[in-house]
Amino acid sequence: MALVARVQGNMVRLSARRHRRILFASIVTLAISVVLLGLIGAIRWRGRQAVRSDTGTVIAQTGQQLVRSLQSRRGTLTFLRDTLSRQPDLSAGPLEAMGGSAVQHTRHLLGVGLVRGSDPPAWWAQPASLSKASLAELNRAVERRTRLRGTWRVPSTFVTSPPAERPLLVMLEPLRSPAAREQAVIGIFDLKPLFADFFAATLPHPYPVRILDGSQVLYQTGDWMLPSGGPGPIVAQEAVAVDAAKWLLKMQPGSSSVAQTLSWLNALVIALGVIAGAGITVIVWILAARTWILQRAVERRTAALRRVSERLRELAIRDELTGLYNRRFFLERLEWECDRAKRYQRPFACLMVDLNGFKQVNDRLGHHAGDFVLTRVAHELSLALRQSDILARFGGDEFVIALPETTPAQAEAVAEKLRSVRIEAPEGAARGVKTVTLSVGMSRLEPDRERAQDVLDAADRSLYAWKARLKSAPMDRPAPWPNRKG
């Protein structure tokens, strides 16, 4: 039992060690996770700053190039203006030929003409892709524009949208000769294709772009990301002014080298974090599994030791052949029962049982038959007694019975019941072996002057007295209680 207690103490220490290891591994995992999350957050913040700076540089350069590109488109109108200033008397035919040539050789130029005062434009090359309603709306927008002060003094640029989804860029180039006051060459450009070609040819990488004229969206690429529920995308913006037209150019980070590097770096840090977390988790589980395996082994060993201990205890108090209590246990229990009976002044009796004819069974039939007879006797005695009675094999063919709370009359009745037991040895009748019977001696506890050994000795003397009387002559009634004093 001490060994079992020691093993259980080791199990407690092992379990405590297991919990300490798991707690330590959890703290390490948490610390590594916090560090990795902080590193990822710092990298993402620094990356956003770098991407924002990179995008700001690109959008500033793009805005300047856009202004220069639109100014170069104005060069066609400037050439027509100078030609008309040198030859103001050109007829309609040459003007239409000149306007058709300008439209043909200038990308995204839909039409050119001449505006006089507040009259509708006189088109040298009419925008053929516009419907009549769209062309009438365009003419009205030009008329409204020419009514503004300063229109005839400096070049003018504005946007109109006869079809709501097709913005048009209108450029006015006033004539400079005094004879041609309030006259200007007009050019109409298709704005969306112009912007698409410009950004495709200018930007080194595909950046999402959006151009606003106030609240009106003039152009927007298909990969423009709108704000969602999370943190909004990075947006850099640049003001673009072409003559009196003022636009707002917005740009989001594209697939630049900086963005790609940061994306790879974020992916690498996340992958390292996942690997580290998985590694720590595996280590935790390995430690936990190792401790669990050791604990299970200790539990199995403890259970085996407990079974061995119980088996040893049974062997220490039980007779191996009959399964009854042995002599040592009976003597300890008899002492305890006698003390209890004396203390509470309760009746107590003891029976000593011996087998008649057992030696003949062993001599003629062998020890296997003798063992069989002993086993049967133990079984019969167990059936005849109460559960509170204590039955033990005292040695050889002798059995002893302690009867707590039993008066002499009750003990005599039990003895008579046992004397009626008959055990047939296997093949005993064929070989002339008599039936085995039981001789029973009785004793009782006399209060205030009897010890356990005295009770046992008295039962032994009573047994021998009974056996002696059986040898001398058959008896019709049981022997009286022996006088243990004489």
Stockholm file with secondary structure:
# STOCKHOLM 1.0

chainA/1-486         MALVARVQGNMVRLSARRHRRILFASIVTLAISVVLLGLIGAIRWRGRQAVRSDTGTVIAQTGQQLVRSLQSRRGTLTFLRDTLSRQPDLSAGPLEAMGGSAVQHTRHLLGVGLVRGSDPPAWWAQPASLSKASLAELNRAVERRTRLRGTWRVPSTFVTSPPAERPLLVMLEPLRSPAAREQAVIGIFDLKPLFADFFAATLPHPYPVRILDGSQVLYQTGDWMLPSGGPGPIVAQEAVAVDAAKWLLKMQPGSSSVAQTLSWLNALVIALGVIAGAGITVIVWILAARTWILQRAVERRTAALRRVSERLRELAIRDELTGLYNRRFFLERLEWECDRAKRYQRPFACLMVDLNGFKQVNDRLGHHAGDFVLTRVAHELSLALRQSDILARFGGDEFVIALPETTPAQAEAVAEKLRSVRIEAPEGAARGVKTVTLSVGMSRLEPDRERAQDVLDAADRSLYAWKARLKSAPMDRPAPWPNRKG
#=GR chainA/1-486 SS CHHHHHHHHHHHHHHHHHHHHHHHHHHHHHHHHHHHHHHHHHHHHHHHHHHHHHHHHHHHHHHHHHHHHHHHHHHHHHHHHHHHHHCTTCCHHHHHHHHHHHHHHSTTEEEEEEEETTSCCEEEECCTTSCHHHHHHHHHHHHHHHTSTTTTTSCEEEEECSSTTCCEEEEEEECCSGGGTTEEEEEEEEHHHHHHHHHHHHCSSCCCEEEEETTEEEEECTTCCCCCSSSCCCCEEEEEEETTEEEEEEECCCSCHHHHHHHHHHHHHHHHHHHHHHHHHHHHHHHHHHHHHHHHHHHHHHHHHHHHHHHHHHHHHBCTTTCSBCHHHHHHHHHHHHHHHHHHTCCEEEEEEEEETHHHHHHHHCHHHHHHHHHHHHHHHHHHSCTTSEEEEEETTEEEEEEETCCHHHHHHHHHHHHTCCBCCTTTTTTTCCCBEEEEEEEECCTTTCCHHHHHHHHHHHHHHHHHHHHHCCCSSCCCCCCTTC
#=GC SS_cons         CHHHHHHHHHHHHHHHHHHHHHHHHHHHHHHHHHHHHHHHHHHHHHHHHHHHHHHHHHHHHHHHHHHHHHHHHHHHHHHHHHHHHHCTTCCHHHHHHHHHHHHHHSTTEEEEEEEETTSCCEEEECCTTSCHHHHHHHHHHHHHHHTSTTTTTSCEEEEECSSTTCCEEEEEEECCSGGGTTEEEEEEEEHHHHHHHHHHHHCSSCCCEEEEETTEEEEECTTCCCCCSSSCCCCEEEEEEETTEEEEEEECCCSCHHHHHHHHHHHHHHHHHHHHHHHHHHHHHHHHHHHHHHHHHHHHHHHHHHHHHHHHHHHHHBCTTTCSBCHHHHHHHHHHHHHHHHHHTCCEEEEEEEEETHHHHHHHHCHHHHHHHHHHHHHHHHHHSCTTSEEEEEETTEEEEEEETCCHHHHHHHHHHHHTCCBCCTTTTTTTCCCBEEEEEEEECCTTTCCHHHHHHHHHHHHHHHHHHHHHCCCSSCCCCCCTTC
//
